[in-house]
Amino acid sequence: MRQIVLNILIAFLWVLFQDQGSFLFSTFVSGYLIGLIIIYILHRFFGQEYYLVKIWIAIKFLGIYLYQLITSSLSIIK
């Protein structure tokens, strides 16, 4: 949880340090990507697993769950 909050904070700081008059989503995304790289390099100091690994596992679980739900529904219909 701390890693994702830190990543969002890095992205907002990136937006603030850019010399632009308004908030641009593309600047936020580039700051978020820079934050991902920084946190990946430093994640061993957090004492936690890199948070994108957990998000990837959750996405895979959701995909498997939806696949099983759809196939079981189709088998009940037949």
PDB file of N, CA, C and O in Angstrom:
ATOM      1  N   MET A   1       0.826  -1.194   0.000  1.00  0.00           N
ATOM      2  CA  MET A   1       0.000   0.000   0.000  1.00  0.00           C
ATOM      3  C   MET A   1       0.869   1.256   0.000  1.00  0.00           C
ATOM      4  O   MET A   1       0.550   2.252  -0.649  1.00  0.00           O
ATOM      5  N   ARG A   2       1.969   1.184   0.740  1.00  0.00           N
ATOM      6  CA  ARG A   2       2.839   2.354   0.797  1.00  0.00           C
ATOM      7  C   ARG A   2       3.475   2.645  -0.554  1.00  0.00           C
ATOM      8  O   ARG A   2       3.693   3.804  -0.909  1.00  0.00           O
ATOM      9  N   GLN A   3       3.772   1.590  -1.307  1.00  0.00           N
ATOM     10  CA  GLN A   3       4.442   1.786  -2.587  1.00  0.00           C
ATOM     11  C   GLN A   3       3.553   2.505  -3.588  1.00  0.00           C
ATOM     12  O   GLN A   3       4.022   3.382  -4.314  1.00  0.00           O
ATOM     13  N   ILE A   4       2.283   2.148  -3.638  1.00  0.00           N
ATOM     14  CA  ILE A   4       1.389   2.796  -4.605  1.00  0.00           C
ATOM     15  C   ILE A   4       1.128   4.250  -4.218  1.00  0.00           C
ATOM     16  O   ILE A   4       1.020   5.115  -5.088  1.00  0.00           O
ATOM     17  N   VAL A   5       1.028   4.520  -2.929  1.00  0.00           N
ATOM     18  CA  VAL A   5       0.849   5.904  -2.476  1.00  0.00           C
ATOM     19  C   VAL A   5       2.094   6.717  -2.804  1.00  0.00           C
ATOM     20  O   VAL A   5       1.993   7.859  -3.251  1.00  0.00           O
ATOM     21  N   LEU A   6       3.258   6.135  -2.583  1.00  0.00           N
ATOM     22  CA  LEU A   6       4.508   6.811  -2.922  1.00  0.00           C
ATOM     23  C   LEU A   6       4.605   7.054  -4.424  1.00  0.00           C
ATOM     24  O   LEU A   6       5.097   8.099  -4.849  1.00  0.00           O
ATOM     25  N   ASN A   7       4.145   6.112  -5.223  1.00  0.00           N
ATOM     26  CA  ASN A   7       4.185   6.274  -6.674  1.00  0.00           C
ATOM     27  C   ASN A   7       3.269   7.409  -7.128  1.00  0.00           C
ATOM     28  O   ASN A   7       3.643   8.204  -7.990  1.00  0.00           O
ATOM     29  N   ILE A   8       2.090   7.485  -6.558  1.00  0.00           N
ATOM     30  CA  ILE A   8       1.172   8.578  -6.901  1.00  0.00           C
ATOM     31  C   ILE A   8       1.745   9.914  -6.447  1.00  0.00           C
ATOM     32  O   ILE A   8       1.607  10.917  -7.147  1.00  0.00           O
ATOM     33  N   LEU A   9       2.388   9.936  -5.281  1.00  0.00           N
ATOM     34  CA  LEU A   9       3.026  11.160  -4.798  1.00  0.00           C
ATOM     35  C   LEU A   9       4.148  11.595  -5.735  1.00  0.00           C
ATOM     36  O   LEU A   9       4.283  12.783  -6.029  1.00  0.00           O
ATOM     37  N   ILE A  10       4.948  10.651  -6.203  1.00  0.00           N
ATOM     38  CA  ILE A  10       6.011  10.978  -7.158  1.00  0.00           C
ATOM     39  C   ILE A  10       5.413  11.541  -8.444  1.00  0.00           C
ATOM     40  O   ILE A  10       5.955  12.486  -9.017  1.00  0.00           O
ATOM     41  N   ALA A  11       4.309  10.972  -8.899  1.00  0.00           N
ATOM     42  CA  ALA A  11       3.671  11.461 -10.127  1.00  0.00           C
ATOM     43  C   ALA A  11       3.150  12.884  -9.944  1.00  0.00           C
ATOM     44  O   ALA A  11       3.312  13.719 -10.833  1.00  0.00           O
ATOM     45  N   PHE A  12       2.522  13.169  -8.793  1.00  0.00           N
ATOM     46  CA  PHE A  12       2.043  14.532  -8.545  1.00  0.00           C
ATOM     47  C   PHE A  12       3.201  15.518  -8.418  1.00  0.00           C
ATOM     48  O   PHE A  12       3.110  16.647  -8.901  1.00  0.00           O
ATOM     49  N   LEU A  13       4.278  15.104  -7.778  1.00  0.00           N
ATOM     50  CA  LEU A  13       5.449  15.977  -7.699  1.00  0.00           C
ATOM     51  C   LEU A  13       6.030  16.229  -9.081  1.00  0.00           C
ATOM     52  O   LEU A  13       6.489  17.334  -9.369  1.00  0.00           O
ATOM     53  N   TRP A  14       6.013  15.223  -9.930  1.00  0.00           N
ATOM     54  CA  TRP A  14       6.496  15.385 -11.303  1.00  0.00           C
ATOM     55  C   TRP A  14       5.654  16.430 -12.040  1.00  0.00           C
ATOM     56  O   TRP A  14       6.188  17.263 -12.772  1.00  0.00           O
ATOM     57  N   VAL A  15       4.346  16.378 -11.842  1.00  0.00           N
ATOM     58  CA  VAL A  15       3.457  17.354 -12.481  1.00  0.00           C
ATOM     59  C   VAL A  15       3.739  18.751 -11.942  1.00  0.00           C
ATOM     60  O   VAL A  15       3.769  19.717 -12.705  1.00  0.00           O
ATOM     61  N   LEU A  16       3.944  18.864 -10.635  1.00  0.00           N
ATOM     62  CA  LEU A  16       4.189  20.177 -10.038  1.00  0.00           C
ATOM     63  C   LEU A  16       5.517  20.779 -10.485  1.00  0.00           C
ATOM     64  O   LEU A  16       5.618  21.994 -10.653  1.00  0.00           O
ATOM     65  N   PHE A  17       6.531  19.946 -10.678  1.00  0.00           N
ATOM     66  CA  PHE A  17       7.845  20.455 -11.053  1.00  0.00           C
ATOM     67  C   PHE A  17       7.968  20.761 -12.539  1.00  0.00           C
ATOM     68  O   PHE A  17       8.940  21.391 -12.957  1.00  0.00           O
ATOM     69  N   GLN A  18       7.017  20.333 -13.333  1.00  0.00           N
ATOM     70  CA  GLN A  18       7.025  20.677 -14.748  1.00  0.00           C
ATOM     71  C   GLN A  18       6.603  22.137 -14.891  1.00  0.00           C
ATOM     72  O   GLN A  18       5.759  22.626 -14.140  1.00  0.00           O
ATOM     73  N   ASP A  19       7.184  22.807 -15.836  1.00  0.00           N
ATOM     74  CA  ASP A  19       6.900  24.232 -16.021  1.00  0.00           C
ATOM     75  C   ASP A  19       5.738  24.397 -17.003  1.00  0.00           C
ATOM     76  O   ASP A  19       5.910  24.878 -18.123  1.00  0.00           O
ATOM     77  N   GLN A  20       4.541  23.982 -16.547  1.00  0.00           N
ATOM     78  CA  GLN A  20       3.345  24.090 -17.373  1.00  0.00           C
ATOM     79  C   GLN A  20       2.277  24.818 -16.576  1.00  0.00           C
ATOM     80  O   GLN A  20       2.249  24.756 -15.347  1.00  0.00           O
ATOM     81  N   GLY A  21       1.413  25.499 -17.280  1.00  0.00           N
ATOM     82  CA  GLY A  21       0.388  26.276 -16.609  1.00  0.00           C
ATOM     83  C   GLY A  21      -0.793  25.461 -16.121  1.00  0.00           C
ATOM     84  O   GLY A  21      -1.545  25.921 -15.262  1.00  0.00           O
ATOM     85  N   SER A  22      -0.970  24.262 -16.649  1.00  0.00           N
ATOM     86  CA  SER A  22      -2.129  23.463 -16.270  1.00  0.00           C
ATOM     87  C   SER A  22      -1.720  22.007 -16.058  1.00  0.00           C
ATOM     88  O   SER A  22      -0.624  21.579 -16.420  1.00  0.00           O
ATOM     89  N   PHE A  23      -2.642  21.275 -15.462  1.00  0.00           N
ATOM     90  CA  PHE A  23      -2.428  19.850 -15.195  1.00  0.00           C
ATOM     91  C   PHE A  23      -2.696  19.063 -16.464  1.00  0.00           C
ATOM     92  O   PHE A  23      -3.796  19.123 -17.014  1.00  0.00           O
ATOM     93  N   LEU A  24      -1.699  18.328 -16.932  1.00  0.00           N
ATOM     94  CA  LEU A  24      -1.863  17.480 -18.106  1.00  0.00           C
ATOM     95  C   LEU A  24      -1.777  16.020 -17.684  1.00  0.00           C
ATOM     96  O   LEU A  24      -0.885  15.629 -16.931  1.00  0.00           O
ATOM     97  N   PHE A  25      -2.710  15.228 -18.177  1.00  0.00           N
ATOM     98  CA  PHE A  25      -2.729  13.815 -17.823  1.00  0.00           C
ATOM     99  C   PHE A  25      -1.488  13.100 -18.339  1.00  0.00           C
ATOM    100  O   PHE A  25      -0.982  12.186 -17.688  1.00  0.00           O
ATOM    101  N   SER A  26      -0.999  13.508 -19.499  1.00  0.00           N
ATOM    102  CA  SER A  26       0.204  12.873 -20.049  1.00  0.00           C
ATOM    103  C   SER A  26       1.417  13.122 -19.157  1.00  0.00           C
ATOM    104  O   SER A  26       2.277  12.250 -19.029  1.00  0.00           O
ATOM    105  N   THR A  27       1.496  14.287 -18.546  1.00  0.00           N
ATOM    106  CA  THR A  27       2.583  14.571 -17.611  1.00  0.00           C
ATOM    107  C   THR A  27       2.455  13.706 -16.370  1.00  0.00           C
ATOM    108  O   THR A  27       3.457  13.222 -15.844  1.00  0.00           O
ATOM    109  N   PHE A  28       1.224  13.506 -15.896  1.00  0.00           N
ATOM    110  CA  PHE A  28       1.003  12.643 -14.737  1.00  0.00           C
ATOM    111  C   PHE A  28       1.402  11.207 -15.051  1.00  0.00           C
ATOM    112  O   PHE A  28       2.027  10.542 -14.225  1.00  0.00           O
ATOM    113  N   VAL A  29       1.044  10.724 -16.242  1.00  0.00           N
ATOM    114  CA  VAL A  29       1.388   9.351 -16.630  1.00  0.00           C
ATOM    115  C   VAL A  29       2.900   9.188 -16.732  1.00  0.00           C
ATOM    116  O   VAL A  29       3.447   8.175 -16.295  1.00  0.00           O
ATOM    117  N   SER A  30       3.575  10.180 -17.305  1.00  0.00           N
ATOM    118  CA  SER A  30       5.036  10.071 -17.384  1.00  0.00           C
ATOM    119  C   SER A  30       5.658  10.099 -15.992  1.00  0.00           C
ATOM    120  O   SER A  30       6.632   9.389 -15.744  1.00  0.00           O
ATOM    121  N   GLY A  31       5.119  10.897 -15.087  1.00  0.00           N
ATOM    122  CA  GLY A  31       5.594  10.893 -13.706  1.00  0.00           C
ATOM    123  C   GLY A  31       5.313   9.581 -13.016  1.00  0.00           C
ATOM    124  O   GLY A  31       6.119   9.113 -12.212  1.00  0.00           O
ATOM    125  N   TYR A  32       4.167   8.976 -13.325  1.00  0.00           N
ATOM    126  CA  TYR A  32       3.827   7.679 -12.744  1.00  0.00           C
ATOM    127  C   TYR A  32       4.795   6.608 -13.229  1.00  0.00           C
ATOM    128  O   TYR A  32       5.227   5.760 -12.448  1.00  0.00           O
ATOM    129  N   LEU A  33       5.136   6.643 -14.515  1.00  0.00           N
ATOM    130  CA  LEU A  33       6.093   5.672 -15.059  1.00  0.00           C
ATOM    131  C   LEU A  33       7.483   5.864 -14.457  1.00  0.00           C
ATOM    132  O   LEU A  33       8.182   4.890 -14.176  1.00  0.00           O
ATOM    133  N   ILE A  34       7.877   7.107 -14.261  1.00  0.00           N
ATOM    134  CA  ILE A  34       9.157   7.374 -13.607  1.00  0.00           C
ATOM    135  C   ILE A  34       9.121   6.865 -12.172  1.00  0.00           C
ATOM    136  O   ILE A  34      10.106   6.312 -11.682  1.00  0.00           O
ATOM    137  N   GLY A  35       7.990   7.052 -11.498  1.00  0.00           N
ATOM    138  CA  GLY A  35       7.828   6.529 -10.146  1.00  0.00           C
ATOM    139  C   GLY A  35       7.905   5.015 -10.108  1.00  0.00           C
ATOM    140  O   GLY A  35       8.471   4.445  -9.175  1.00  0.00           O
ATOM    141  N   LEU A  36       7.338   4.353 -11.121  1.00  0.00           N
ATOM    142  CA  LEU A  36       7.434   2.890 -11.200  1.00  0.00           C
ATOM    143  C   LEU A  36       8.884   2.435 -11.267  1.00  0.00           C
ATOM    144  O   LEU A  36       9.280   1.476 -10.604  1.00  0.00           O
ATOM    145  N   ILE A  37       9.659   3.129 -12.066  1.00  0.00           N
ATOM    146  CA  ILE A  37      11.069   2.763 -12.206  1.00  0.00           C
ATOM    147  C   ILE A  37      11.817   2.995 -10.897  1.00  0.00           C
ATOM    148  O   ILE A  37      12.599   2.149 -10.465  1.00  0.00           O
ATOM    149  N   ILE A  38      11.576   4.140 -10.271  1.00  0.00           N
ATOM    150  CA  ILE A  38      12.250   4.453  -9.006  1.00  0.00           C
ATOM    151  C   ILE A  38      11.880   3.441  -7.934  1.00  0.00           C
ATOM    152  O   ILE A  38      12.750   2.949  -7.215  1.00  0.00           O
ATOM    153  N   ILE A  39      10.602   3.128  -7.823  1.00  0.00           N
ATOM    154  CA  ILE A  39      10.165   2.187  -6.793  1.00  0.00           C
ATOM    155  C   ILE A  39      10.665   0.781  -7.099  1.00  0.00           C
ATOM    156  O   ILE A  39      10.982   0.030  -6.177  1.00  0.00           O
ATOM    157  N   TYR A  40      10.742   0.412  -8.372  1.00  0.00           N
ATOM    158  CA  TYR A  40      11.286  -0.908  -8.709  1.00  0.00           C
ATOM    159  C   TYR A  40      12.746  -1.015  -8.280  1.00  0.00           C
ATOM    160  O   TYR A  40      13.174  -2.047  -7.763  1.00  0.00           O
ATOM    161  N   ILE A  41      13.500   0.044  -8.494  1.00  0.00           N
ATOM    162  CA  ILE A  41      14.909   0.027  -8.103  1.00  0.00           C
ATOM    163  C   ILE A  41      15.048  -0.043  -6.582  1.00  0.00           C
ATOM    164  O   ILE A  41      15.945  -0.714  -6.072  1.00  0.00           O
ATOM    165  N   LEU A  42      14.168   0.644  -5.859  1.00  0.00           N
ATOM    166  CA  LEU A  42      14.291   0.745  -4.402  1.00  0.00           C
ATOM    167  C   LEU A  42      13.369  -0.188  -3.624  1.00  0.00           C
ATOM    168  O   LEU A  42      13.324  -0.095  -2.398  1.00  0.00           O
ATOM    169  N   HIS A  43      12.634  -1.081  -4.281  1.00  0.00           N
ATOM    170  CA  HIS A  43      11.626  -1.868  -3.564  1.00  0.00           C
ATOM    171  C   HIS A  43      12.218  -2.834  -2.550  1.00  0.00           C
ATOM    172  O   HIS A  43      11.526  -3.223  -1.609  1.00  0.00           O
ATOM    173  N   ARG A  44      13.452  -3.227  -2.706  1.00  0.00           N
ATOM    174  CA  ARG A  44      14.041  -4.149  -1.727  1.00  0.00           C
ATOM    175  C   ARG A  44      14.257  -3.474  -0.377  1.00  0.00           C
ATOM    176  O   ARG A  44      14.379  -4.161   0.638  1.00  0.00           O
ATOM    177  N   PHE A  45      14.307  -2.138  -0.343  1.00  0.00           N
ATOM    178  CA  PHE A  45      14.466  -1.420   0.916  1.00  0.00           C
ATOM    179  C   PHE A  45      13.147  -1.255   1.662  1.00  0.00           C
ATOM    180  O   PHE A  45      13.147  -0.915   2.845  1.00  0.00           O
ATOM    181  N   PHE A  46      12.018  -1.494   0.983  1.00  0.00           N
ATOM    182  CA  PHE A  46      10.710  -1.378   1.626  1.00  0.00           C
ATOM    183  C   PHE A  46      10.371  -2.603   2.462  1.00  0.00           C
ATOM    184  O   PHE A  46       9.506  -2.534   3.335  1.00  0.00           O
ATOM    185  N   GLY A  47      11.034  -3.708   2.212  1.00  0.00           N
ATOM    186  CA  GLY A  47      10.729  -4.938   2.931  1.00  0.00           C
ATOM    187  C   GLY A  47       9.446  -5.595   2.460  1.00  0.00           C
ATOM    188  O   GLY A  47       8.875  -6.429   3.162  1.00  0.00           O
ATOM    189  N   GLN A  48       8.992  -5.222   1.273  1.00  0.00           N
ATOM    190  CA  GLN A  48       7.773  -5.776   0.697  1.00  0.00           C
ATOM    191  C   GLN A  48       8.051  -6.187  -0.745  1.00  0.00           C
ATOM    192  O   GLN A  48       9.047  -5.792  -1.352  1.00  0.00           O
ATOM    193  N   GLU A  49       7.136  -6.992  -1.265  1.00  0.00           N
ATOM    194  CA  GLU A  49       7.208  -7.362  -2.669  1.00  0.00           C
ATOM    195  C   GLU A  49       6.795  -6.152  -3.513  1.00  0.00           C
ATOM    196  O   GLU A  49       5.989  -5.329  -3.078  1.00  0.00           O
ATOM    197  N   TYR A  50       7.350  -6.053  -4.711  1.00  0.00           N
ATOM    198  CA  TYR A  50       7.008  -4.963  -5.624  1.00  0.00           C
ATOM    199  C   TYR A  50       5.513  -5.003  -5.907  1.00  0.00           C
ATOM    200  O   TYR A  50       4.979  -6.062  -6.239  1.00  0.00           O
ATOM    201  N   TYR A  51       4.834  -3.881  -5.784  1.00  0.00           N
ATOM    202  CA  TYR A  51       3.373  -3.890  -5.799  1.00  0.00           C
ATOM    203  C   TYR A  51       2.774  -4.237  -7.155  1.00  0.00           C
ATOM    204  O   TYR A  51       1.629  -4.684  -7.209  1.00  0.00           O
ATOM    205  N   LEU A  52       3.493  -4.052  -8.235  1.00  0.00           N
ATOM    206  CA  LEU A  52       2.948  -4.433  -9.540  1.00  0.00           C
ATOM    207  C   LEU A  52       2.832  -5.944  -9.672  1.00  0.00           C
ATOM    208  O   LEU A  52       1.993  -6.434 -10.428  1.00  0.00           O
ATOM    209  N   VAL A  53       3.657  -6.685  -8.951  1.00  0.00           N
ATOM    210  CA  VAL A  53       3.546  -8.146  -8.960  1.00  0.00           C
ATOM    211  C   VAL A  53       2.206  -8.555  -8.361  1.00  0.00           C
ATOM    212  O   VAL A  53       1.532  -9.438  -8.893  1.00  0.00           O
ATOM    213  N   LYS A  54       1.816  -7.922  -7.263  1.00  0.00           N
ATOM    214  CA  LYS A  54       0.534  -8.235  -6.625  1.00  0.00           C
ATOM    215  C   LYS A  54      -0.639  -7.844  -7.524  1.00  0.00           C
ATOM    216  O   LYS A  54      -1.637  -8.561  -7.594  1.00  0.00           O
ATOM    217  N   ILE A  55      -0.519  -6.716  -8.203  1.00  0.00           N
ATOM    218  CA  ILE A  55      -1.585  -6.289  -9.114  1.00  0.00           C
ATOM    219  C   ILE A  55      -1.696  -7.270 -10.282  1.00  0.00           C
ATOM    220  O   ILE A  55      -2.805  -7.607 -10.696  1.00  0.00           O
ATOM    221  N   TRP A  56      -0.562  -7.733 -10.819  1.00  0.00           N
ATOM    222  CA  TRP A  56      -0.576  -8.692 -11.919  1.00  0.00           C
ATOM    223  C   TRP A  56      -1.226 -10.001 -11.487  1.00  0.00           C
ATOM    224  O   TRP A  56      -1.994 -10.593 -12.246  1.00  0.00           O
ATOM    225  N   ILE A  57      -0.924 -10.457 -10.270  1.00  0.00           N
ATOM    226  CA  ILE A  57      -1.536 -11.681  -9.746  1.00  0.00           C
ATOM    227  C   ILE A  57      -3.048 -11.507  -9.621  1.00  0.00           C
ATOM    228  O   ILE A  57      -3.803 -12.425  -9.941  1.00  0.00           O
ATOM    229  N   ALA A  58      -3.498 -10.341  -9.160  1.00  0.00           N
ATOM    230  CA  ALA A  58      -4.935 -10.083  -9.025  1.00  0.00           C
ATOM    231  C   ALA A  58      -5.618 -10.056 -10.391  1.00  0.00           C
ATOM    232  O   ALA A  58      -6.736 -10.551 -10.531  1.00  0.00           O
ATOM    233  N   ILE A  59      -4.959  -9.485 -11.398  1.00  0.00           N
ATOM    234  CA  ILE A  59      -5.532  -9.443 -12.747  1.00  0.00           C
ATOM    235  C   ILE A  59      -5.636 -10.855 -13.328  1.00  0.00           C
ATOM    236  O   ILE A  59      -6.642 -11.201 -13.947  1.00  0.00           O
ATOM    237  N   LYS A  60      -4.599 -11.666 -13.128  1.00  0.00           N
ATOM    238  CA  LYS A  60      -4.656 -13.052 -13.605  1.00  0.00           C
ATOM    239  C   LYS A  60      -5.772 -13.823 -12.908  1.00  0.00           C
ATOM    240  O   LYS A  60      -6.496 -14.585 -13.549  1.00  0.00           O
ATOM    241  N   PHE A  61      -5.913 -13.630 -11.597  1.00  0.00           N
ATOM    242  CA  PHE A  61      -6.980 -14.296 -10.857  1.00  0.00           C
ATOM    243  C   PHE A  61      -8.349 -13.882 -11.388  1.00  0.00           C
ATOM    244  O   PHE A  61      -9.228 -14.726 -11.562  1.00  0.00           O
ATOM    245  N   LEU A  62      -8.534 -12.597 -11.643  1.00  0.00           N
ATOM    246  CA  LEU A  62      -9.807 -12.112 -12.171  1.00  0.00           C
ATOM    247  C   LEU A  62     -10.092 -12.714 -13.543  1.00  0.00           C
ATOM    248  O   LEU A  62     -11.229 -13.085 -13.833  1.00  0.00           O
ATOM    249  N   GLY A  63      -9.069 -12.813 -14.386  1.00  0.00           N
ATOM    250  CA  GLY A  63      -9.252 -13.422 -15.702  1.00  0.00           C
ATOM    251  C   GLY A  63      -9.648 -14.884 -15.615  1.00  0.00           C
ATOM    252  O   GLY A  63     -10.547 -15.330 -16.328  1.00  0.00           O
ATOM    253  N   ILE A  64      -8.984 -15.633 -14.746  1.00  0.00           N
ATOM    254  CA  ILE A  64      -9.328 -17.049 -14.567  1.00  0.00           C
ATOM    255  C   ILE A  64     -10.732 -17.191 -14.004  1.00  0.00           C
ATOM    256  O   ILE A  64     -11.495 -18.057 -14.431  1.00  0.00           O
ATOM    257  N   TYR A  65     -11.071 -16.339 -13.044  1.00  0.00           N
ATOM    258  CA  TYR A  65     -12.404 -16.393 -12.439  1.00  0.00           C
ATOM    259  C   TYR A  65     -13.487 -16.113 -13.482  1.00  0.00           C
ATOM    260  O   TYR A  65     -14.484 -16.832 -13.547  1.00  0.00           O
ATOM    261  N   LEU A  66     -13.296 -15.079 -14.294  1.00  0.00           N
ATOM    262  CA  LEU A  66     -14.294 -14.755 -15.320  1.00  0.00           C
ATOM    263  C   LEU A  66     -14.391 -15.859 -16.364  1.00  0.00           C
ATOM    264  O   LEU A  66     -15.486 -16.174 -16.831  1.00  0.00           O
ATOM    265  N   TYR A  67     -13.262 -16.448 -16.733  1.00  0.00           N
ATOM    266  CA  TYR A  67     -13.279 -17.563 -17.680  1.00  0.00           C
ATOM    267  C   TYR A  67     -14.077 -18.734 -17.117  1.00  0.00           C
ATOM    268  O   TYR A  67     -14.911 -19.309 -17.816  1.00  0.00           O
ATOM    269  N   GLN A  68     -13.828 -19.087 -15.872  1.00  0.00           N
ATOM    270  CA  GLN A  68     -14.550 -20.189 -15.239  1.00  0.00           C
ATOM    271  C   GLN A  68     -16.040 -19.872 -15.109  1.00  0.00           C
ATOM    272  O   GLN A  68     -16.884 -20.749 -15.294  1.00  0.00           O
ATOM    273  N   LEU A  69     -16.357 -18.628 -14.793  1.00  0.00           N
ATOM    274  CA  LEU A  69     -17.757 -18.222 -14.663  1.00  0.00           C
ATOM    275  C   LEU A  69     -18.486 -18.345 -15.996  1.00  0.00           C
ATOM    276  O   LEU A  69     -19.608 -18.848 -16.050  1.00  0.00           O
ATOM    277  N   ILE A  70     -17.855 -17.890 -17.060  1.00  0.00           N
ATOM    278  CA  ILE A  70     -18.487 -17.940 -18.379  1.00  0.00           C
ATOM    279  C   ILE A  70     -18.624 -19.382 -18.860  1.00  0.00           C
ATOM    280  O   ILE A  70     -19.678 -19.768 -19.365  1.00  0.00           O
ATOM    281  N   THR A  71     -17.568 -20.180 -18.708  1.00  0.00           N
ATOM    282  CA  THR A  71     -17.662 -21.569 -19.169  1.00  0.00           C
ATOM    283  C   THR A  71     -18.669 -22.374 -18.357  1.00  0.00           C
ATOM    284  O   THR A  71     -19.357 -23.229 -18.914  1.00  0.00           O
ATOM    285  N   SER A  72     -18.772 -22.125 -17.063  1.00  0.00           N
ATOM    286  CA  SER A  72     -19.774 -22.855 -16.272  1.00  0.00           C
ATOM    287  C   SER A  72     -21.184 -22.407 -16.640  1.00  0.00           C
ATOM    288  O   SER A  72     -22.107 -23.221 -16.662  1.00  0.00           O
ATOM    289  N   SER A  73     -21.357 -21.127 -16.927  1.00  0.00           N
ATOM    290  CA  SER A  73     -22.675 -20.645 -17.340  1.00  0.00           C
ATOM    291  C   SER A  73     -23.077 -21.250 -18.680  1.00  0.00           C
ATOM    292  O   SER A  73     -24.233 -21.623 -18.876  1.00  0.00           O
ATOM    293  N   LEU A  74     -22.128 -21.344 -19.594  1.00  0.00           N
ATOM    294  CA  LEU A  74     -22.426 -21.934 -20.897  1.00  0.00           C
ATOM    295  C   LEU A  74     -22.726 -23.423 -20.783  1.00  0.00           C
ATOM    296  O   LEU A  74     -23.565 -23.944 -21.517  1.00  0.00           O
ATOM    297  N   SER A  75     -22.051 -24.109 -19.872  1.00  0.00           N
ATOM    298  CA  SER A  75     -22.337 -25.538 -19.707  1.00  0.00           C
ATOM    299  C   SER A  75     -23.703 -25.760 -19.061  1.00  0.00           C
ATOM    300  O   SER A  75     -24.350 -26.770 -19.339  1.00  0.00           O
ATOM    301  N   ILE A  76     -24.149 -24.855 -18.218  1.00  0.00           N
ATOM    302  CA  ILE A  76     -25.485 -24.957 -17.617  1.00  0.00           C
ATOM    303  C   ILE A  76     -26.556 -24.687 -18.672  1.00  0.00           C
ATOM    304  O   ILE A  76     -27.612 -25.320 -18.656  1.00  0.00           O
ATOM    305  N   ILE A  77     -26.294 -23.756 -19.583  1.00  0.00           N
ATOM    306  CA  ILE A  77     -27.262 -23.417 -20.625  1.00  0.00           C
ATOM    307  C   ILE A  77     -27.468 -24.608 -21.558  1.00  0.00           C
ATOM    308  O   ILE A  77     -28.592 -24.857 -21.994  1.00  0.00           O
ATOM    309  N   LYS A  78     -26.411 -25.341 -21.869  1.00  0.00           N
ATOM    310  CA  LYS A  78     -26.519 -26.481 -22.795  1.00  0.00           C
ATOM    311  C   LYS A  78     -27.234 -27.567 -22.141  1.00  0.00           C
ATOM    312  O   LYS A  78     -27.437 -28.622 -22.742  1.00  0.00           O
TER     313      LYS A  78
END
